[in-house]
């Protein structure tokens, strides 16, 4: 975890482990517009922050709710 401008930032691998989903799924959520676009650092690596984690958690919760409603 890196800290920039007094906010927590994370790389894709860290987010993937914290939220128990693959990096490929994270990238797909971003590409489909289901989470906000993730800024890149000077190397082109995605730099997630706490707002991105919260957006993914909300997506996961809504996905779970849809499953429980269906049966």
C-alpha positions as semicolon CSV with decimal commas, in nm:
position;residue;x (nm);y (nm);z (nm)
1;X;0,000;0,000;0,000
2;X;0,130;0,342;-0,092
3;X;0,019;0,674;0,053
4;X;-0,010;0,979;-0,167
5;X;-0,173;1,311;-0,083
6;X;-0,285;1,170;0,255
7;X;-0,503;0,903;0,098
8;X;-0,454;0,532;0,076
9;X;-0,365;0,400;-0,265
10;X;-0,341;0,041;-0,381
11;X;-0,219;-0,155;-0,680
12;X;-0,443;-0,401;-0,862
13;X;-0,290;-0,704;-0,692
14;X;-0,356;-0,560;-0,348
15;X;-0,717;-0,477;-0,434
16;X;-0,761;-0,819;-0,586
17;X;-0,651;-0,990;-0,264
18;X;-0,849;-0,759;-0,034
19;X;-1,173;-0,807;-0,227
20;X;-1,114;-1,170;-0,325
21;X;-1,153;-1,123;-0,699
22;X;-0,915;-1,153;-0,989
23;X;-0,734;-0,857;-1,140
24;X;-0,900;-0,947;-1,468
25;X;-1,242;-0,897;-1,306
26;X;-1,134;-0,560;-1,166
27;X;-1,021;-0,450;-1,510
28;X;-1,350;-0,570;-1,662
29;X;-1,557;-0,376;-1,407
30;X;-1,366;-0,062;-1,499
31;X;-1,394;-0,125;-1,874
32;X;-1,770;-0,179;-1,845
33;X;-1,813;0,142;-1,645
34;X;-1,935;-0,042;-1,335
35;X;-1,673;0,131;-1,120
36;X;-1,511;0,473;-1,173
37;X;-1,216;0,494;-1,407
38;X;-0,892;0,424;-1,222
39;X;-0,607;0,671;-1,272
40;X;-0,264;0,547;-1,378
41;X;0,077;0,629;-1,244
42;X;0,377;0,727;-1,455
43;X;0,433;0,359;-1,543
44;X;0,077;0,310;-1,660
45;X;-0,017;0,099;-1,357
46;X;-0,361;0,148;-1,209
47;X;-0,369;0,334;-0,877
48;X;-0,683;0,249;-0,681
49;X;-0,792;0,443;-0,376
50;X;-1,052;0,386;-0,105
51;X;-1,332;0,522;-0,325
52;X;-1,261;0,251;-0,583
53;X;-1,268;-0,017;-0,315
54;X;-1,603;0,113;-0,194
55;X;-1,740;0,113;-0,550
56;X;-1,635;-0,251;-0,598
57;X;-1,787;-0,346;-0,262
58;X;-2,116;-0,181;-0,365
59;X;-2,107;-0,373;-0,693
60;X;-2,045;-0,699;-0,506
61;X;-2,333;-0,626;-0,267
62;X;-2,575;-0,547;-0,549
63;X;-2,470;-0,863;-0,731
64;X;-2,535;-1,065;-0,415
65;X;-2,875;-0,898;-0,367
66;X;-2,977;-0,983;-0,726
67;X;-2,882;-1,347;-0,666
68;X;-3,085;-1,373;-0,346
69;X;-3,389;-1,210;-0,510
70;X;-3,383;-1,464;-0,792
71;X;-3,397;-1,763;-0,571
